[in-house]
């Protein structure tokens, strides 16, 4: 068994009167248990009586289902405006919730749906419940998720052990992260109508590609500029605006982008790799 997820875990911090305790013994006993030392322990850091502890659940080894990530990403994908700052923070591991306490990005379990809600396909496709027999669309969703997992495993820069700083380390060609809006290096933090976010992640290890990501959740397509590279070129790895199976491509099949911009379809995201 790899680990345990504790549903409504905040009930563990209440005393026998139901009052939350500042130093609740149960979470700490689980954290320091020798029996559970090599397992994952994950908290759904809230309970049915209204206690909400995302970013503040006791302990340091506990990971948390990040309900704030779930909520803002759902709103962003739906097309809600003015969320760029929070979306960028959630995609980067929620340093505002965890870094202050000395925790790390892996403390946040980023999710958008789970066992007791819509399927992922239904969540992004319908405003209400909608059931249909399993068919090609469900197989396509599985193929997409499988390809995305494979892409993530190819990139250590997507699995950093420390929070992003925006700084460039000695010998690195790019900073760990550079964020953009419709113009390079100009993220739309203070624009209440913003629905577009882009960022460039510098490669973490020798032989890894840099990654450039563009989200366009507006109702219209947008020509987005691509950062300049020295000795490399951008190759399109993912474009959810393309029909399957051209939405996610293996490295050998990725087209090289010669132009300095890319047209991004509405309500889609695009990812490039450098090589």
C-alpha positions as CSV (number, residue, x, y, z in Angstrom):
1,X,0.0,0.0,0.0
2,X,1.5,3.4,-1.1
3,X,-0.3,5.5,1.4
4,X,-3.5,6.8,2.9
5,X,-5.9,9.7,2.2
6,X,-7.8,10.9,5.2
7,X,-11.2,12.2,4.1
8,X,-12.5,15.2,6.2
9,X,-9.2,15.1,7.9
10,X,-9.8,18.3,9.9
11,X,-12.0,16.3,12.2
12,X,-8.7,14.9,13.6
13,X,-7.8,18.3,15.2
14,X,-11.1,18.6,17.2
15,X,-11.2,17.8,20.9
16,X,-14.1,15.8,22.5
17,X,-16.2,18.9,22.6
18,X,-15.6,19.5,18.9
19,X,-13.3,22.5,19.4
20,X,-10.3,22.7,17.1
21,X,-7.0,22.2,19.0
22,X,-3.9,24.2,18.1
23,X,-1.6,21.3,18.8
24,X,-3.9,18.3,18.0
25,X,-2.1,15.1,18.9
26,X,-3.7,12.8,16.3
27,X,-2.1,14.3,13.1
28,X,1.3,14.4,14.8
29,X,1.1,10.8,16.0
30,X,0.3,9.8,12.4
31,X,3.2,11.9,11.1
32,X,5.7,10.4,13.4
33,X,4.5,6.8,13.3
34,X,7.3,4.4,12.5
35,X,4.7,2.1,10.9
36,X,3.6,4.8,8.4
37,X,7.1,6.3,7.9
38,X,7.4,5.1,4.3
39,X,3.9,5.8,3.2
40,X,2.2,8.9,1.7
41,X,-0.2,10.6,4.1
42,X,-2.7,13.0,2.4
43,X,-5.3,15.1,4.1
44,X,-8.5,16.5,2.7
45,X,-8.0,19.4,5.1
46,X,-11.5,20.3,5.9
47,X,-14.5,18.7,7.7
48,X,-18.3,18.6,7.5
49,X,-18.7,21.2,10.3
50,X,-16.9,24.0,8.4
51,X,-13.3,23.8,9.5
52,X,-11.0,24.6,6.5
53,X,-7.3,24.0,6.9
54,X,-5.8,24.0,3.4
55,X,-2.3,25.4,3.9
56,X,-2.5,25.1,7.6
57,X,-3.0,21.4,8.4
58,X,-0.8,20.3,11.3
59,X,2.5,18.6,10.5
60,X,5.1,18.8,7.8
61,X,5.0,15.4,6.2
62,X,1.3,15.6,5.4
63,X,0.3,16.5,1.8
64,X,-3.0,18.2,1.3
65,X,-5.7,18.1,-1.3
66,X,-5.5,21.7,-2.5
67,X,-9.1,22.8,-2.7
68,X,-8.1,26.4,-3.6
69,X,-6.3,25.0,-6.7
70,X,-9.4,23.0,-7.7
71,X,-11.7,26.0,-7.3
72,X,-9.6,28.6,-9.2
73,X,-8.6,26.3,-12.0
74,X,-12.3,25.4,-12.6
75,X,-13.2,29.0,-12.8
76,X,-10.3,29.8,-15.1
77,X,-11.1,27.0,-17.5
78,X,-14.7,28.1,-17.4
79,X,-13.7,31.5,-18.7
80,X,-13.9,33.6,-15.5
81,X,-11.8,36.8,-15.8
82,X,-9.1,38.4,-13.7
83,X,-7.7,35.3,-12.0
84,X,-4.2,35.3,-13.6
85,X,-2.3,36.0,-10.4
86,X,-3.9,33.3,-8.4
87,X,-3.8,30.8,-11.3
88,X,0.0,31.4,-11.6
89,X,0.4,30.8,-7.9
90,X,-1.6,27.6,-7.8
91,X,0.1,26.1,-10.9
92,X,3.5,26.8,-9.2
93,X,2.7,24.9,-6.0
94,X,0.9,27.5,-3.9
95,X,3.9,29.1,-2.2
96,X,1.5,31.6,-0.5
97,X,0.0,28.7,1.4
98,X,3.0,26.5,2.1
99,X,6.3,28.3,1.8
100,X,5.9,30.4,4.9
101,X,5.8,27.3,7.1
102,X,8.9,25.8,5.5
103,X,6.9,23.3,3.4
104,X,7.5,22.4,-0.3
105,X,5.5,22.3,-3.5
106,X,4.8,18.6,-3.1
107,X,2.7,19.5,0.0
108,X,0.0,20.5,-2.4
109,X,-2.0,17.8,-4.2
110,X,-3.3,19.7,-7.2
111,X,-6.5,18.3,-8.5
112,X,-9.6,19.5,-10.3
113,X,-12.0,16.6,-9.8
114,X,-12.2,13.4,-7.7
115,X,-14.2,10.4,-6.8
116,X,-17.3,12.2,-5.5
117,X,-17.8,14.7,-8.4
118,X,-18.0,14.9,-12.2
119,X,-15.7,12.9,-14.3
120,X,-12.9,15.1,-15.8
121,X,-14.5,14.9,-19.2
122,X,-18.0,15.9,-17.9
123,X,-16.5,18.7,-15.7
124,X,-15.0,20.6,-18.7
125,X,-17.8,19.7,-21.1
126,X,-21.2,20.4,-19.4
127,X,-22.8,22.8,-17.1
128,X,-25.0,20.1,-15.6
129,X,-24.9,16.4,-15.1
130,X,-24.8,14.5,-18.4
131,X,-24.4,10.7,-18.7
132,X,-23.6,8.7,-21.8
133,X,-22.5,5.2,-22.6
134,X,-18.7,4.7,-22.6
135,X,-17.5,5.3,-26.1
136,X,-14.8,6.9,-28.2
137,X,-14.8,10.1,-26.3
138,X,-14.0,8.4,-23.0
139,X,-11.1,6.4,-24.7
140,X,-9.8,9.7,-26.1
141,X,-9.8,11.3,-22.6
142,X,-7.8,8.3,-21.3
143,X,-5.3,8.6,-24.2
144,X,-4.9,12.3,-23.5
145,X,-4.3,11.8,-19.7
146,X,-1.8,9.0,-20.5
147,X,0.1,11.2,-22.9
148,X,0.2,14.1,-20.4
149,X,1.6,11.8,-17.6
150,X,4.3,10.7,-20.0
151,X,5.1,14.4,-20.9
152,X,5.4,15.3,-17.2
153,X,7.7,12.4,-16.5
154,X,10.1,13.7,-19.2
155,X,10.5,17.1,-17.5
156,X,12.1,17.4,-14.1
157,X,11.4,21.1,-14.3
158,X,7.7,20.3,-13.8
159,X,8.6,18.4,-10.6
160,X,10.8,20.8,-8.7
161,X,11.4,20.2,-5.0
162,X,11.5,23.9,-4.3
163,X,9.3,26.9,-5.1
164,X,10.0,28.9,-8.2
165,X,11.9,32.2,-7.8
166,X,12.1,33.8,-11.3
167,X,15.9,33.9,-10.9
168,X,18.6,32.5,-13.2
169,X,21.2,30.2,-11.7
170,X,24.8,30.4,-12.8
171,X,25.3,28.5,-16.0
172,X,21.5,28.1,-16.7
173,X,20.3,29.5,-20.1
174,X,17.0,30.6,-18.6
175,X,15.5,31.5,-15.2
176,X,13.5,28.8,-13.5
177,X,10.3,30.7,-14.5
178,X,9.5,33.7,-16.7
179,X,5.8,34.7,-16.9
180,X,4.1,36.5,-19.8
181,X,0.8,37.9,-21.0
182,X,-0.1,38.8,-24.6
183,X,3.4,40.4,-24.6
184,X,6.6,38.7,-23.5
185,X,7.6,39.4,-19.9
186,X,4.4,41.3,-19.2
187,X,2.0,39.1,-17.3
188,X,-1.5,40.6,-16.9
189,X,-1.5,40.6,-13.1
190,X,-3.7,43.7,-12.7
191,X,-6.0,43.3,-15.6
192,X,-9.5,42.5,-14.4
193,X,-10.4,41.1,-17.8
194,X,-7.4,38.9,-18.3
195,X,-7.9,35.3,-19.5
196,X,-4.5,34.6,-20.9
197,X,-1.4,33.4,-19.1
198,X,1.9,32.2,-20.5
199,X,5.2,31.1,-18.8
200,X,8.6,29.7,-19.7
201,X,10.2,27.1,-17.5
202,X,14.0,26.7,-17.7
203,X,15.3,23.2,-17.9
204,X,16.5,21.7,-14.7
205,X,18.9,19.0,-15.8
206,X,21.3,18.5,-18.7
207,X,19.6,17.0,-21.7
208,X,16.2,18.3,-20.7
209,X,14.2,20.7,-22.8
210,X,12.9,24.1,-21.7
211,X,9.1,24.3,-21.6
212,X,6.9,27.2,-22.8
213,X,3.2,27.1,-21.8
214,X,0.3,29.2,-23.0
215,X,-3.2,29.3,-21.6
216,X,-6.0,31.1,-23.6
217,X,-9.3,30.8,-21.8
218,X,-10.9,33.7,-23.8
219,X,-13.6,33.3,-26.5
220,X,-11.2,34.2,-29.4
221,X,-8.0,32.9,-30.8
222,X,-4.8,34.9,-30.0
223,X,-1.4,35.2,-31.7
224,X,1.0,34.7,-28.8
225,X,4.7,35.6,-29.0
226,X,7.4,33.0,-28.4
227,X,10.6,33.7,-26.4
228,X,13.8,33.8,-28.4
229,X,16.2,30.8,-28.0
230,X,19.9,30.6,-28.6
231,X,20.9,27.5,-30.6
232,X,17.5,25.9,-30.1
233,X,14.0,26.1,-31.5
234,X,10.5,25.6,-30.1
235,X,8.7,22.4,-31.0
236,X,4.9,22.0,-30.4
237,X,4.3,19.2,-28.0
238,X,0.7,19.9,-26.9
239,X,-2.2,21.9,-28.4
240,X,-5.6,21.1,-27.1
241,X,-7.1,23.1,-29.9
242,X,-6.0,20.5,-32.4
243,X,-8.1,17.4,-33.1
244,X,-7.0,14.1,-31.6
245,X,-4.4,12.5,-32.0
246,X,-2.6,15.7,-33.0
247,X,-3.3,17.4,-29.7
248,X,-0.4,15.6,-27.9
249,X,2.7,14.6,-29.8
250,X,5.7,12.5,-29.1
251,X,9.1,14.3,-29.5
252,X,9.8,12.7,-32.9
253,X,6.5,13.9,-34.3
254,X,6.6,17.5,-33.0
255,X,6.7,20.2,-35.7
256,X,9.4,22.8,-35.4
257,X,8.1,26.3,-35.0
258,X,9.9,28.8,-37.3
259,X,7.8,31.9,-36.7
260,X,8.1,34.1,-33.6
261,X,4.5,33.7,-32.6
262,X,1.8,30.9,-32.4
263,X,-1.9,31.2,-32.9
264,X,-3.7,29.8,-29.9
265,X,-7.3,28.7,-30.2
266,X,-9.9,29.9,-27.7
267,X,-10.3,27.9,-24.5
268,X,-7.2,25.9,-25.1
269,X,-3.6,25.5,-23.9
270,X,-0.4,25.0,-25.9
271,X,3.0,23.6,-24.7
272,X,6.3,23.8,-26.5
273,X,9.6,22.0,-25.9
274,X,13.0,23.5,-26.9
275,X,15.6,21.4,-28.7
